[in-house]
Amino acid sequence: MVDYAQLSDQDVIRQARDGRESAFRELIRRYERPLFSVIYRMIRDRELAEDLAQDTFIKVLNNIDKYDPGYKFSSWLFKIAHNTTVDHIRKKTPKTLSLDGSPHARTQEQAEATSFTAVDHAETPEQFTSSREVGTEIEAALLEIRPEYREAIMLWHIEGRPYEEIAQIMDLPLGTVKTYIHRGRNELRKRLEHLRC
């Protein structure tokens, strides 16, 4: 029996291309949470994000033979997710999307999947509460900026993707990605000025 946890993405993809369902399940295991998180932050609707994540994985499965191993698998996967989500947004009217992000409408699982709070085990309960409040403020501010800025910032700051990979995912020139991140950060800074001591 293959221990997929010990294999690189490329090795698992080779197995998936050979038709091994267990290899494809391993790719889903590795990427379902970050993929859901990125899609959810774009549309702020849990059920829809789950559906779009599932659609993304179906597209990946159906097109696994088209994947070019010269590129990172995650870049290819996130690009498919980006296109799937953007296509859905373009087809639907804005009222079908939940963009309020209000805490009372979110489950604990949703909050954890999209949390911006960095946990420091040495912090006091007061510091922990304060950092959670800051995370909530950041989330609210992110919802107020342009969606393309929000997506670029999430991919860079939260997912840790390099500029070049974000450009591939969003199908944009590198300079545009840098501009989106720069402008998005400036907008966030203005909206979060009240948090400065």
N, C-alpha and C positions, 0 to 999 in steps of 0.2 A: 504494500500500500504506500502511495506517495505521501510524503510529509510536505504539503504545500507551504507551510509556514516557513520552511527553510529555503524555499526557492525565490528567486528574483521575479519581478513582474514579467520579464521577458521569457523566463522559463515556464511560468504558469501560462502565459499566452500561447506558447508553442503547444502545450498540452491541450489548451482550449481549442486551438485550431485543429487539433487531431480529433476533436469531437468529445473530449472528456468533460462531462457535465460537472464533475467535482472540481475541475480546474476553473471553470467559469464561476461556480459558486464561491471559490476562493477569491476571485477578482471582486465579486460583489461584497464579500466580507471585508475586504481591504478598503473598499472605496464607498460603501453605501452611506456611511455617516458623513464624511466630508462632502460628498455629492449632494446629499439631502440638505445639509447645512447651507451650502452655497445657493441652491435653488430656493430654499425657504426664505433666505434673506432677500432674494430678489422679489418674491411675490407675497410673502407674509401670509400664506395659507397652507396649513399643515397637510390637509388631504390632497390638495392640488400638488404640493411639493412631492408628496409620496408618489402620486400618479406620474408626475413628470420624471422623477428619478427612475421609476419602473420603466417608463417609455424609453429613457436614455439607455438603460441596461439592455432592453430588447433590441434597440438599434445597434448597440455595440455587439451583441451576440450575432445579429444578422449580418454585420459587416466586419467581423473580426478578421476575415481574410484580406480586407482592404487596409488594415492597420499597417503603417510603415514603421518597422522596428528602429529606424533611424531617429525617430522622435520618442520622447517620453510618453509612455502609455497614459499617464495622468493628464498630460496636455491634450491628447486626442479625446479622452473621456470627457474632460471638462468642456472642450469645444463642442462636443455633441450635446452635452447638457445645456450649454449656453444657447445653442441654436434651437434646441427643442423648447426651451423656456421662452425665448424671444418670439419664436413662431407662435406659441400659444398666446402670449400677451398681445401680439398683433391681431390675432383672430378674434379675441374676446373684447367685449366692452369693458371699460375700467370698473364698472360696478360689480363685475364678477370676481374681482380681486379684493382680498382683505388687506388693506394697506395701513390700517390704524396701528397695528402692533401693540394695542393696549394690553398691559400686564394681566388684567382680569380675564381677558379672552384666551389666555395661553395656559396650557397645561405645564406641569413640572417638567415633563419630558421635552416639551418645546423649549422651555427656558434653558434647560441644560444643553440642548442641541445648538442653541444660538447664543450661548452666554459669552460675554466679553470679559468676565471677571477673571483676573489672574489670582489664583489662590496661593497665599504665602502662609505656610503652616506656623510661622513664628509670629504672625500678626495677632493682635488682640481682637476680641469680639467686636469692639467699636470700630477698629480699622477694617475688619472683614465686612461689617455692615456698610461702612462708608464706601469701600471698593465696589460692593454690589450696586450701591446707588449710582456710583459713577458709571458702571457698566450699563445700567438702565438708561442713563442720560445719553451715553454714546449711541446706544441702539436707537433711541428716539431721534437723535440728531441725524443719524444715518438715513432714517426714513424720510427726512426732509430734503435731502440733496438729490440731484438728478440721478435716475437709475443707473446710467452708464458710469457715473462717478462712483456710485455706491458699489457696483460690481467690481470695478477695477480696484478700489480700496480694499474690499473684502478679499479678493484674490491675492493682493500684495501683502497686506498687514495680517490678515487672519489665517489665510491658507499658506502664506509664505512663498508664493509663486514668484519667480523672477520676471522682470519686465518682458523679456522675450517670450516667455511662456504665456503670459497674459495676452500679449499681442496675438499669439496663435489662437488662444481660446476665444477671444473676442473678435477675431478676424479684423484687426486694426493695425495701422502702421505703429511702429515702436514709439515714435514721437507723440502720437495721439494718446497712447496709453500713459506715457509720462505726464502729458498735459492733464489728462483726466485725474490722475492721482494727485498731481500738484493742486489743481483747482478744487478737487474734492476735499483735500486736507485743509485748504484755506477756508472753505465753506464750513467744515466741521469746527475748525478753530474758532471762527466767529460765533457759531452757535453754542460753543462750550466755554466761551470766555468767562461766564459767570462761575465756573468751577475753579478758576484760578484763585489762589490765596492772596 
